[in-house]
Amino acid sequence: MLEAAEIYKALCQRHKAEKQEKLKNARVAVAGLGGLGSHVSIALARLGVGHLRLIDYDVVDITNIFRQCYLLRHIGQYKTDCLKTQIAEINPYIKVETVTKKITQENVMDLVGDSDIVCEALDRKESKAMLINEIMEHCEDKIVVAGSGMAGTDSANRIVTRKITPRFYVCGDGVSALEDGLQLMAPRVALCAMHEANMIMRLLLGEPEE
């Protein structure tokens, strides 16, 4: 196995040392490890983000394979465990905390912990609104990057990143949802996830959207 210093040196060569030091010291929570959160988690691991807190209570089922970062051998296992194992195969020196619990209004602040940024990647609109509202109201030092509108087969160019406030960013087309009778398709969901990951990266590097 490669030593931590070897992996860090390679990351610095790719990303430059100043940027990599910021990423190494960053703390990000990913709330929901489905089509959005699983892709975001892997992207952040490839960036070398030093501390990841992965939150989900669900296990992998066969339908998850079609748009999430899981394999057939993961069916029946907790998503938190599967992602932690995959991240260890990318960079075993990232500190990964797993929280295998359902997020509720009562525990949300405890679950996101001391993270600098929270990636909202939940399925249900009620859960999304609850998490965002709780953090916006009770935690002035955290930034939320959320997803909204990625269902269907519409143009990839409609997926965008919007700055709502300095502490709240939304990625997606803002309109397409399962409630509209649309389906979640792997390419469009992954596009939205990469918008979230890219925005998180920019925020960690001090490059917020204007």
Disulfide bonds with the S-S distance in Angstrom:
none
